[in-house]
């Protein structure tokens, strides 16, 4: 694990590995080697791991369990130049998984160092997004990686694909004919995908100045959610069969029209009752920065299943709540029985897949409220993971690390997915529109409403009951 002393390792990777150990899902034999340009030893690394697990593990810390886990932990200090030759002796096993928990700008250098150190044979390489920052850099990174390792030894992580709800989407669609039969343009009028964060950039201002929301979230997380939602049934649950169908979706996407994109940036405001600063006041951010912390865009898929159906994507920081969801709105019935007696169009039926934080699926439909007057109101039928399975949902990194150790590529991103994703957003990167300001604690700039028209963004509320009318005798 290169970058073992960093924030990603502490918050996600070490707790995930500990939970895999607790559940007996790590290989019976093997060490976990931390690598970083720090003057640490094994004991210092084990102390760091204990602190991280106590703070961030989804399961309770147990001294006995941790003792067995800590026995696997070792540390190898390396120089700041990325030379991995010091790792050769410690990583002497014939098979190894090397996780680059470092900034993406270091991927190419470390991959080349892996080859120079004689460690390429037997190594599977895991890298975090973003994979490049545009089409040209992504293509160049893939070329460097392939000089050292073949594609089947490279694991590009997008942790959203490790979330239970995203994985269940495939089963929900293809295992239940009642839904797959209406999963198309004949029944669905629009698809919304939202990745909302209530946090700001925290201490990552300098990083965000180089990326922004489109590079950080749209090109990877949102596009992966879109691909899983829109893909055709694979011929099997084999990794390549699934990834082939995801690539077909991305290939069918029209490149983004810059006029169909709204970029925003948060200003000072209030989130959950707490006053928070604006983006330009964050550490590491330029005073007059034009980097977007919010993006809303409209996309179209040129396929038989989805022709004419808009896909509305949005993401933002310092929004009202943390919420990731996919919303499919169904077309209104062609005959409104209530229209002749005073009631206008009913709300569309909606299917909502909640990815986080409250993982589950709900269906919204119209019902009559009790009483002598006919008043309609949207109601929902709800499935919750926690309520139905009475168990905590494993963290995405647990599933992804386990799959990488097992050699399963299903939930990892292939090189052609990466490059096609960049091709779709490249027009916006080349011709960005000015950012629109929005106060922290809301749902982004007002200009984003035009992306959703006709209609509006669904933020989880179902609105007020419809007006009442008296039944005619």
Residue pairs with C-beta under 8 A, 6 or more apart in sequence:
1 9
1 13
1 32
1 33
1 34
1 35
1 98
1 99
1 101
2 35
2 36
2 78
2 84
2 98
2 99
2 100
2 101
2 102
2 110
3 9
3 35
3 36
3 99
3 100
3 101
3 102
4 34
4 35
4 36
4 45
4 75
4 101
5 34
5 36
5 38
5 40
5 48
6 36
6 101
6 102
8 101
8 128
9 34
9 52
9 101
10 48
10 51
10 52
10 55
10 56
11 52
11 56
12 56
12 159
12 395
12 397
13 99
13 101
13 397
13 401
14 49
14 52
14 53
14 56
15 52
15 53
15 56
15 57
15 58
15 395
16 395
16 397
16 398
16 401
17 26
17 32
17 69
17 401
18 49
18 53
18 57
18 59
18 65
18 66
18 69
19 57
19 58
19 59
19 394
19 395
19 398
20 26
20 398
20 401
20 402
21 65
21 68
21 69
21 72
22 59
22 62
22 65
22 69
25 398
25 402
26 72
26 405
27 405
30 72
30 93
31 72
31 73
31 74
31 90
31 93
32 72
32 73
32 74
33 74
33 75
33 76
33 87
33 90
33 91
34 40
34 45
34 73
34 74
34 75
34 76
35 75
35 76
35 77
35 78
35 84
35 87
36 75
36 77
36 78
37 77
37 78
37 79
37 80
38 77
39 77
40 48
40 75
40 77
41 75
42 73
42 74
42 75
44 75
45 73
45 74
45 75
46 70
46 73
49 69
49 70
49 73
50 61
50 66
50 70
53 61
53 66
54 61
58 392
58 394
58 395
59 392
74 90
76 86
76 87
76 90
77 86
78 84
78 86
78 87
82 106
82 109
82 110
82 113
83 113
83 116
83 117
84 110
84 113
84 114
84 116
84 117
84 119
85 113
85 116
85 117
87 117
87 119
88 117
88 118
88 119
91 98
91 119
93 122
94 122
95 122
95 124
96 119
96 122
96 123
96 124
97 123
97 124
97 126
97 404
97 405
98 114
98 119
98 123
98 124
98 125
98 126
99 126
99 401
100 106
100 107
100 110
100 125
100 126
100 127
100 128
101 128
102 110
103 207
104 127
104 128
104 129
104 130
104 131
104 132
104 133
107 127
107 131
107 141
107 144
107 145
108 140
108 141
108 144
108 145
111 125
111 144
111 145
111 147
111 148
111 149
112 144
112 147
112 148
114 120
114 123
114 125
114 148
114 149
115 147
115 148
120 148
120 149
123 149
123 153
124 153
124 154
124 155
124 404
124 407
125 145
125 148
125 149
125 153
125 154
125 155
126 155
126 156
126 157
126 404
127 145
127 154
127 155
127 156
127 157
128 157
129 156
129 157
129 158
129 220
130 211
130 215
130 216
130 219
130 220
131 138
131 141
131 142
131 156
131 220
131 413
131 418
132 138
132 139
132 140
132 141
132 418
132 422
133 210
133 211
133 215
134 422
134 426
134 429
135 419
135 422
135 423
135 426
138 418
138 419
138 422
139 419
142 415
142 418
142 419
145 154
146 415
151 414
151 415
152 409
154 415
155 404
155 409
155 412
156 412
156 413
156 414
156 415
156 418
157 400
157 412
157 413
158 220
158 221
158 224
158 412
158 413
159 396
159 397
159 400
160 166
160 220
160 221
160 224
160 225
160 324
160 355
160 396
161 167
161 224
161 228
161 396
161 400
161 411
161 412
161 413
162 395
162 396
162 397
162 398
162 399
162 400
162 411
163 355
163 356
163 359
163 396
164 359
164 385
164 393
164 394
164 399
165 353
165 354
165 355
165 356
165 359
165 360
165 361
165 385
166 224
166 225
166 228
166 355
167 399
167 411
168 361
169 228
169 229
169 326
169 353
170 228
170 237
170 242
172 179
172 353
172 361
173 179
173 180
173 183
173 233
174 180
174 233
179 351
180 233
182 188
182 330
183 305
183 328
184 305
184 306
185 305
185 306
185 307
185 308
185 309
186 331
187 330
187 331
188 309
188 328
188 329
188 330
188 331
189 309
189 329
189 330
189 331
189 332
189 348
190 309
190 310
190 311
190 312
190 328
190 329
190 455
191 226
191 229
191 230
191 309
191 310
191 311
191 312
191 326
191 327
191 328
191 329
192 311
192 312
192 313
192 314
192 325
192 326
192 327
192 329
192 452
192 457
192 458
193 222
193 225
193 226
193 229
193 311
193 312
193 313
193 314
193 325
193 326
193 327
194 313
194 314
194 315
194 323
194 324
194 325
194 327
194 457
194 459
195 217
195 221
195 222
195 225
195 314
195 315
195 324
196 314
196 315
196 316
196 319
196 320
196 321
196 322
196 323
196 324
196 443
197 315
197 316
197 317
197 318
197 319
197 322
198 271
198 272
198 318
198 319
198 320
198 321
198 322
199 317
199 318
199 322
200 266
200 276
200 277
200 279
200 282
200 293
200 317
200 318
200 440
201 207
201 208
201 279
201 282
201 285
201 293
201 317
203 283
203 284
204 284
205 282
205 283
205 284
205 285
206 284
206 285
207 284
208 216
208 284
208 285
208 291
208 293
209 284
209 285
209 286
209 289
209 291
211 291
212 291
212 292
212 293
212 295
213 263
213 292
213 293
213 294
213 295
213 315
213 316
213 317
214 263
214 292
214 295
214 425
214 428
214 429
215 429
217 295
217 315
218 295
218 297
218 313
218 315
218 425
219 421
219 422
219 424
219 425
220 413
220 421
221 315
222 313
222 315
223 250
223 421
223 424
224 246
224 413
225 324
225 326
225 355
226 249
226 299
226 311
226 313
227 246
227 247
227 249
227 250
227 417
228 246
229 326
229 328
229 353
230 249
230 301
230 303
230 305
230 306
230 311
231 242
231 245
231 246
231 248
231 249
232 245
232 248
232 305
233 245
234 241
234 242
234 244
234 245
235 241
237 410
238 410
239 408
239 409
239 410
240 409
242 410
243 409
243 410
243 414
243 417
246 417
247 414
247 416
247 417
247 420
248 303
249 301
249 303
250 417
250 420
250 421
250 424
251 420
252 301
252 302
252 303
252 306
253 299
253 300
253 301
253 302
253 420
253 424
254 299
254 300
254 301
254 302
254 424
255 423
255 424
255 425
255 426
255 427
256 297
256 299
256 424
256 425
256 427
256 428
257 298
257 427
258 427
258 428
258 431
258 432
258 433
259 433
260 297
260 298
260 299
260 451
261 295
261 296
261 297
261 428
261 433
261 451
262 294
262 295
262 296
262 297
262 433
262 436
262 444
262 445
262 447
262 448
262 450
262 451
263 292
263 294
263 295
263 432
263 433
263 434
263 435
263 436
264 292
264 293
264 294
264 295
264 296
264 316
264 435
264 436
264 437
264 438
264 444
264 445
264 447
264 448
265 278
265 279
265 280
265 289
265 290
265 291
265 292
265 293
265 294
265 435
265 436
265 437
265 438
266 278
266 279
266 293
266 294
266 316
266 317
266 318
266 437
266 438
266 439
266 440
267 278
267 279
267 280
267 437
267 438
267 439
267 440
268 275
268 276
268 277
268 278
268 281
268 439
268 440
269 275
269 276
269 278
269 318
269 439
269 440
269 441
269 442
270 276
270 440
270 441
271 318
271 320
271 440
271 441
272 441
276 318
276 440
276 441
278 440
279 285
279 289
279 291
279 293
279 317
279 318
280 286
280 287
280 288
280 289
285 291
290 432
290 434
290 435
291 435
292 432
292 435
293 316
293 317
293 318
294 314
294 315
294 316
294 317
294 319
294 438
294 444
294 445
294 448
295 313
295 314
295 315
295 316
296 312
296 313
296 314
296 444
296 448
296 451
296 452
297 312
297 313
297 314
297 428
297 451
298 310
298 311
298 312
298 313
298 451
299 310
299 311
299 312
299 313
299 424
300 306
300 308
300 309
300 310
300 311
301 307
301 309
301 311
312 451
312 452
312 457
314 444
314 448
314 451
314 457
316 438
316 443
316 444
318 440
318 441
319 441
319 442
319 443
319 444
320 441
320 442
320 443
320 459
321 460
322 356
322 357
323 354
323 356
323 357
323 459
323 460
324 354
324 355
324 356
325 352
325 353
325 354
325 355
325 460
326 352
326 353
326 355
327 350
327 351
327 352
327 353
327 458
328 350
328 351
328 352
329 348
329 349
329 350
329 455
329 458
330 348
330 349
330 350
330 351
331 348
332 345
332 346
332 348
333 346
336 343
336 345
336 346
338 346
338 374
338 376
338 469
339 345
341 469
341 471
341 472
342 467
342 469
343 374
343 376
343 466
343 467
343 469
346 366
346 376
346 466
347 364
347 366
347 378
347 462
347 463
349 363
349 364
349 365
349 366
350 363
350 364
350 458
351 361
351 362
351 363
351 364
352 361
352 362
352 363
352 364
352 380
352 458
353 361
354 360
354 361
354 362
358 384
358 386
359 384
359 385
359 386
359 393
360 382
360 383
360 384
360 385
360 387
361 382
361 383
362 380
362 381
362 382
362 383
363 380
363 381
364 378
364 379
364 380
364 462
365 378
365 379
365 380
365 381
366 376
366 377
366 378
366 379
367 376
367 377
367 378
367 379
368 374
368 375
368 376
368 377
369 375
369 376
369 377
369 465
372 470
372 471
373 468
373 469
373 470
373 471
374 468
374 469
374 470
374 471
375 465
375 466
375 467
375 468
375 469
376 465
376 466
377 462
377 465
377 466
378 462
378 463
379 462
380 462
385 393
386 392
386 393
399 411
400 411
400 412
403 409
403 410
403 411
403 412
404 412
436 445
436 446
436 447
436 448
437 445
438 444
438 445
438 446
443 457
443 459
448 457
449 456
449 457
